[in-house]
Amino acid sequence: MVVMKSDSVRVGTQQAPHRSLFNALGMTEEEMKKPLVGIVSSYNEIVPGHMNIDKIVEAVKLGVAMAGGTPVVFPAIAVCDGIAMGHVGMKYSLVTRDLIADSTECMATAHQFDALVMVPNCDKNVPGLLMAAARVNVPTVFVSGGPMLAGHVKGCKTSLSSMFEAVGAYTAGKINEDDLKEYEEKTCPTCGSCSGMYTANSMNCLTEALGMGLKGNGTIPAVYSERIKLAKHAGMQVMELYRRNIRPRDIMTKEAILNALTVDMALGCSTNSMLHLPAIAHEVGFDFDIAFANPISEKTPNLCHLAPAGHTYMEDLNEAGGVYAVMNELLEAGLLNPDCMTVTGKTIGENVKGCVNKNPEVIRPIDNPYSKTGGLAVLKGNLAPDGGVVKRSAVAEEMMVHEGPARVFDCEEDAIAAIKGGRIVDGDVVVIRYEGPKGGPGMREMLNPTSAIAGMGLGSTVALITDGRFSGASRGASIGHVSPEAAVGGPIALVEEGDIISINIPEMKLDIKVSDEEMAARRAKWQPRQPKVTTGYLARYASMVTSGNRGAILEVPKEAR
């Protein structure tokens, strides 16, 4: 007789009370004899990327049942970063990653599921569930809700960043109210995660690269029937993993995470991947430092310029062959480990073999990349001793090296007011501080200031730096995650108005041109600020989070869980 993990809640005399509760659910004896498969549904009616997930979940349930399992759905929360942007709600976005991981771990362990299918889609939901999968470590497959189709305005494809930039253009008098209304009505035309290579789509693509999702997980549009087929196959495949006892920690190894980082560089993913990959790695015991990005970036060509870096979108990547086609290019160049196991039950090398690049304008061939180096870079220097992250693939060539006077703001709102008020000019370096994990608290994502800069025509002349984070939808010389953050006395706290900031992305340098003696004098005068919040979840989170010498990486220590 096969022993199932779920036997601990369904088999034996002592489990008669448990069985009575399963009876209350309407579960039959036949269902109780099959593996119990938890389906983690992040469906809700407030996030466009999640409004279709109920249909995905139903397809997963059917696939599980077809393959001999008993599917049971339970929920995970999700925040829409776009709706949360630009107000106090954004302080709650990143912290939900840990809430999602913790609550899913609790549910899966309390109810002794034999296997899991995770159905996420948006920014914190995907990494939170990957973290939970590593902790629970029962056979698990991911299937996302899928990306949104691009919008169309005045004959051009658009995505959410186009909308934020349109607001900047309207403020600058470059478009009129009717134009803005057209953007508003046409930019986000379907359900799904926003249509560019922002954080949600980055993490869904990297789930494929990690080996935790089936082919197409990151790219098949949300509204395509193919997405429903994928969900059914995910439900069937988790039962195959259960029978073969292939678990997340067999898949999410150090080598798999480095594969994912390599794919990250080729795709030009969101800078937020430098928050999430280390947190996922931490759960499997791999001490991932963000500085790992640079040596991998140096040898990995950037093959894709998806929005906001360019004018192609997730639907175009899907038609060009998807993530597997990108991985095949990398594999043929010897840049990936082909032996990593995946949820298909096959290795990465077996999965991507023969996945051809169908559109060299969307996925550049390995011998004709957009750049010889990857899409992300970690800059270090006396302003960021522990690093700051920039999406190099989205930076204009003329801003790769830049020096300019600091315009210093202690919150996002003040910076936006200065940008919209015309007080930021060509050559400036906008410094936004006290927005880090402790100082925010919560490390707000800031698409508003970067979009305002771009919308006002300053994207190729003004740089932005923060100890918070810029959105995956940001473009231009936007350097986020600067660490140590201001709230713990990092050098960014000591910057004064007019100081010359030097940015050198090719050399991966971020410096302030102030003498060591002057910086020491400023440090002697610096005083820690009082916390911005003293009660509620954010206060508890700020007291638990670490943001020390490994960069702005959020981890709730295990002893604090």
Buried (B, 14 or more C-beta within 10 A) or exposed (E): EEEBBBBEBBBEEEBEEBBEEBEEEEBEEEBBEBBBBBBBBBBBEEBBBBBBBBBBBBBBBBBBBEBEBBBBBBBBBBBBBBBBBBEEBBBBBBBBBBBBBBBBBEBBBEBBBBBBBBBBBBBBBBBBBBBBBBBBBBBBBBBBBBBBBBBEBEEEBBBBBBBBBBBBBBBBEBBEEEBBEBBEEBBBBBBBBBBBBBBBBBBBBBBBBBBBBBBBBBBBBBBBEEBBBBBBBBBBBBBBBBBEEBBBBBBBBBBBBBBBBBBBBBBBBBBBBBBBBBBBBBBBEBEBBBBBBBEBBEBBBBBBBBBBBBEBBBBBBBBBBBBBBBBBBBBEBEBBBBEBBBBBBEBBBBBBBEBEBEBEEBBBEBEEBBBEBBBBBBBBBBBBBBBBBBBBBBBEEEBBBBBBBBBBBBBBBEBBEBBBEEEBEEEBBBBBBBBBBBBBBBBBBBBBBBBBBBBBBBBBBBBBBBBBBBBBBBBBBBBBBBBBBBBBBBBBBBBEEEBEBBBBBEEBBBBBEBEEEEBEEBEEEEEEEEBBBEEEBBBBBBEBBBBEEBBBBBBBEEEEE
